[in-house]
Amino acid sequence: MTQTTELEKVKARIRALAARTTDRGCSEAEALAAAQKVGELLEVYGLTMSEIELRQEACVQREIIITGPRVQAVGAVFLSIIRLTETKGWTAGRSNFNLFGLEPDVMMGEYLLHLVAGAIDREEAVFRASAAYRASRLTPQSRLRSFRYGFAERVADRLDEIADHRAASAAAGRGAATPGTALVIAKEKRITTAFRDLGIRLVSRTTTRRVRDGTAYRHGKEAGGRVGLDRPVGAGGAARPLRGPR
């Protein structure tokens, strides 16, 4: 079997696993197991692609639509997902989230968006049934919005921690002439060039978030700490490298 054929099989498996979300009928345990396996395969995939193969890999754009109150939490986590997956990202309106980059990275970004959306739905339902929610004298909107802000902040912090760890590992690797270093540089150039061809100009914007219910916010942060993000992408573990014919 050639390396190219094996890589194509890996990508097909990644697609199948990335589709296994709770929004699509999988249990939380099944979705988290799929996320871990996707992380392992992406790690293998990245470490074994040569610079030439990377340049041949097409960039893709994907639009993910998230609706309902969950948009508040998902939107607050979006920048951290972009950073972790090393993609370009932007929003069109309130509910349309766009990702652009290499296909495996975009698929992982899409998976994380659905994972966060599903998690906030479940955790918000738990909070609504709690004594802390009933005890608050603020409006339901203020309670839930504060909860979502706390949830999103904790999830974003955890994603940033993983991204920082990966960046530190990459910086340490630059001290030695490793194939992975050249791969990172080639990947950045590939995405930058392909994105420029789209003719899209990204504009940064800031959003003011005001927490009115401190208790709800703290409960949200606790809930954000329970989301299964231990290893969404390449954060350790024993991955089997792909090898071409000897």
PEFEN-V482221 format. One record per residue. N is the residue number from 0. PHI is phi in whole degrees, -180 to 180 (* if undefined). PSI is psi in radians with two decimals (999 if undefined). Layout:
n=N phi=PHI psi=PSI
n=N phi=PHI psi=PSI
This chain:
n=0 phi=* psi=2.30
n=1 phi=-78 psi=2.83
n=2 phi=-65 psi=-0.66
n=3 phi=-62 psi=-0.76
n=4 phi=-63 psi=-0.73
n=5 phi=-67 psi=-0.68
n=6 phi=-63 psi=-0.70
n=7 phi=-63 psi=-0.66
n=8 phi=-66 psi=-0.67
n=9 phi=-63 psi=-0.77
n=10 phi=-64 psi=-0.66
n=11 phi=-64 psi=-0.68
n=12 phi=-69 psi=-0.67
n=13 phi=-59 psi=-0.77
n=14 phi=-59 psi=-0.77
n=15 phi=-65 psi=-0.73
n=16 phi=-70 psi=-0.69
n=17 phi=-64 psi=-0.42
n=18 phi=-78 psi=-0.16
n=19 phi=-88 psi=1.41
n=20 phi=-114 psi=2.83
n=21 phi=-66 psi=-0.51
n=22 phi=-64 psi=-0.37
n=23 phi=-108 psi=0.37
n=24 phi=100 psi=-0.04
n=25 phi=-83 psi=2.67
n=26 phi=-73 psi=2.86
n=27 phi=-62 psi=-0.70
n=28 phi=-63 psi=-0.73
n=29 phi=-65 psi=-0.72
n=30 phi=-65 psi=-0.73
n=31 phi=-69 psi=-0.65
n=32 phi=-64 psi=-0.68
n=33 phi=-65 psi=-0.70
n=34 phi=-62 psi=-0.73
n=35 phi=-64 psi=-0.74
n=36 phi=-68 psi=-0.67
n=37 phi=-61 psi=-0.74
n=38 phi=-59 psi=-0.75
n=39 phi=-63 psi=-0.78
n=40 phi=-68 psi=-0.66
n=41 phi=-66 psi=-0.64
n=42 phi=-63 psi=-0.82
n=43 phi=-62 psi=-0.79
n=44 phi=-60 psi=-0.79
n=45 phi=-68 psi=-0.70
n=46 phi=-72 psi=-0.28
n=47 phi=-112 psi=-0.06
n=48 phi=-81 psi=2.27
n=49 phi=-78 psi=2.89
n=50 phi=-60 psi=-0.64
n=51 phi=-65 psi=-0.77
n=52 phi=-64 psi=-0.62
n=53 phi=-65 psi=-0.72
n=54 phi=-66 psi=-0.45
n=55 phi=-83 psi=-0.32
n=56 phi=-72 psi=2.19
n=57 phi=-76 psi=2.54
n=58 phi=-86 psi=2.60
n=59 phi=-129 psi=2.73
n=60 phi=-120 psi=2.37
n=61 phi=-137 psi=2.38
n=62 phi=-106 psi=2.22
n=63 phi=-116 psi=2.20
n=64 phi=-103 psi=2.12
n=65 phi=-118 psi=2.18
n=66 phi=-117 psi=2.89
n=67 phi=86 psi=-3.07
n=68 phi=-60 psi=-0.42
n=69 phi=-58 psi=-0.35
n=70 phi=-59 psi=-0.58
n=71 phi=-59 psi=-0.81
n=72 phi=-74 psi=-0.77
n=73 phi=-62 psi=-0.76
n=74 phi=-62 psi=-0.62
n=75 phi=-74 psi=-0.33
n=76 phi=-98 psi=-0.23
n=77 phi=-56 psi=-0.78
n=78 phi=-62 psi=-0.66
n=79 phi=-69 psi=-0.62
n=80 phi=-66 psi=-0.74
n=81 phi=-59 psi=-0.81
n=82 phi=-64 psi=-0.80
n=83 phi=-65 psi=-0.71
n=84 phi=-87 psi=-0.07
n=85 phi=58 psi=0.82
n=86 phi=-119 psi=2.98
n=87 phi=-95 psi=2.52
n=88 phi=-148 psi=2.61
n=89 phi=-158 psi=2.84
n=90 phi=-112 psi=2.60
n=91 phi=-125 psi=1.81
n=92 phi=79 psi=-2.76
n=93 phi=-91 psi=-0.51
n=94 phi=-112 psi=-0.12
n=95 phi=-103 psi=1.99
n=96 phi=-108 psi=2.21
n=97 phi=-113 psi=2.40
n=98 phi=-125 psi=2.48
n=99 phi=-140 psi=2.29
n=100 phi=166 psi=-2.85
n=101 phi=-67 psi=2.54
n=102 phi=-54 psi=-0.81
n=103 phi=-62 psi=-0.64
n=104 phi=-68 psi=-0.71
n=105 phi=-65 psi=-0.70
n=106 phi=-64 psi=-0.70
n=107 phi=-68 psi=-0.66
n=108 phi=-62 psi=-0.74
n=109 phi=-63 psi=-0.74
n=110 phi=-60 psi=-0.79
n=111 phi=-65 psi=-0.64
n=112 phi=-61 psi=-0.79
n=113 phi=-68 psi=-0.63
n=114 phi=-63 psi=-0.80
n=115 phi=-65 psi=-0.74
n=116 phi=-61 psi=-0.78
n=117 phi=-66 psi=-0.66
n=118 phi=-67 psi=-0.73
n=119 phi=-67 psi=-0.59
n=120 phi=-61 psi=-0.83
n=121 phi=-67 psi=-0.81
n=122 phi=-69 psi=-0.58
n=123 phi=-68 psi=-0.63
n=124 phi=-64 psi=-0.69
n=125 phi=-65 psi=-0.76
n=126 phi=-64 psi=-0.70
n=127 phi=-59 psi=-0.53
n=128 phi=-89 psi=0.00
n=129 phi=-87 psi=2.81
n=130 phi=-67 psi=-0.59
n=131 phi=-62 psi=-0.68
n=132 phi=-67 psi=-0.78
n=133 phi=-69 psi=-0.51
n=134 phi=-77 psi=-0.36
n=135 phi=-69 psi=2.48
n=136 phi=-97 psi=-0.02
n=137 phi=-80 psi=2.93
n=138 phi=-66 psi=2.68
n=139 phi=-55 psi=-0.66
n=140 phi=-62 psi=-0.76
n=141 phi=-66 psi=-0.72
n=142 phi=-62 psi=-0.86
n=143 phi=-71 psi=-0.63
n=144 phi=-65 psi=-0.73
n=145 phi=-65 psi=-0.68
n=146 phi=-61 psi=-0.80
n=147 phi=-64 psi=-0.67
n=148 phi=-64 psi=-0.76
n=149 phi=-64 psi=-0.74
n=150 phi=-59 psi=-0.88
n=151 phi=-64 psi=-0.70
n=152 phi=-63 psi=-0.74
n=153 phi=-69 psi=-0.75
n=154 phi=-64 psi=-0.76
n=155 phi=-62 psi=-0.73
n=156 phi=-61 psi=-0.71
n=157 phi=-68 psi=-0.70
n=158 phi=-64 psi=-0.70
n=159 phi=-65 psi=-0.64
n=160 phi=-62 psi=-0.73
n=161 phi=-66 psi=-0.74
n=162 phi=-64 psi=-0.70
n=163 phi=-63 psi=-0.71
n=164 phi=-63 psi=-0.76
n=165 phi=-65 psi=-0.72
n=166 phi=-65 psi=-0.70
n=167 phi=-65 psi=-0.70
n=168 phi=-65 psi=-0.70
n=169 phi=-66 psi=-0.70
n=170 phi=-65 psi=-0.67
n=171 phi=-65 psi=-0.61
n=172 phi=-71 psi=-0.38
n=173 phi=-69 psi=-0.30
n=174 phi=-68 psi=-0.37
n=175 phi=-117 psi=2.60
n=176 phi=-78 psi=1.40
n=177 phi=-99 psi=2.63
n=178 phi=-59 psi=-0.55
n=179 phi=-63 psi=-0.59
n=180 phi=-64 psi=-0.83
n=181 phi=-62 psi=-0.61
n=182 phi=-64 psi=-0.76
n=183 phi=-62 psi=-0.79
n=184 phi=-64 psi=-0.79
n=185 phi=-64 psi=-0.66
n=186 phi=-64 psi=-0.78
n=187 phi=-61 psi=-0.76
n=188 phi=-65 psi=-0.73
n=189 phi=-61 psi=-0.81
n=190 phi=-69 psi=-0.74
n=191 phi=-61 psi=-0.78
n=192 phi=-65 psi=-0.80
n=193 phi=-66 psi=-0.66
n=194 phi=-68 psi=-0.65
n=195 phi=-60 psi=-0.62
n=196 phi=-67 psi=-0.38
n=197 phi=-71 psi=-0.43
n=198 phi=74 psi=0.39
n=199 phi=-95 psi=2.31
n=200 phi=-108 psi=2.04
n=201 phi=-86 psi=2.42
n=202 phi=-123 psi=2.23
n=203 phi=-78 psi=2.60
n=204 phi=-145 psi=2.68
n=205 phi=-112 psi=2.61
n=206 phi=-127 psi=2.29
n=207 phi=-90 psi=2.19
n=208 phi=-118 psi=2.15
n=209 phi=-113 psi=2.12
n=210 phi=-89 psi=2.05
n=211 phi=-99 psi=-0.40
n=212 phi=-122 psi=1.76
n=213 phi=-63 psi=-0.64
n=214 phi=-67 psi=-0.78
n=215 phi=-63 psi=-0.69
n=216 phi=-62 psi=-0.77
n=217 phi=-64 psi=-0.70
n=218 phi=-64 psi=-0.64
n=219 phi=-64 psi=-0.73
n=220 phi=-64 psi=-0.70
n=221 phi=-62 psi=-0.73
n=222 phi=-65 psi=-0.69
n=223 phi=-64 psi=-0.47
n=224 phi=-75 psi=-0.23
n=225 phi=-94 psi=-0.17
n=226 phi=-66 psi=2.40
n=227 phi=-75 psi=1.41
n=228 phi=-117 psi=0.41
n=229 phi=-58 psi=-0.64
n=230 phi=-152 psi=1.18
n=231 phi=-71 psi=-0.65
n=232 phi=-147 psi=2.35
n=233 phi=32 psi=0.83
n=234 phi=-107 psi=0.79
n=235 phi=106 psi=-3.08
n=236 phi=99 psi=2.80
n=237 phi=-90 psi=1.81
n=238 phi=-104 psi=2.43
n=239 phi=-88 psi=2.06
n=240 phi=-68 psi=2.58
n=241 phi=-77 psi=2.45
n=242 phi=-131 psi=2.42
n=243 phi=-83 psi=-3.11
n=244 phi=-66 psi=2.45
n=245 phi=-84 psi=999
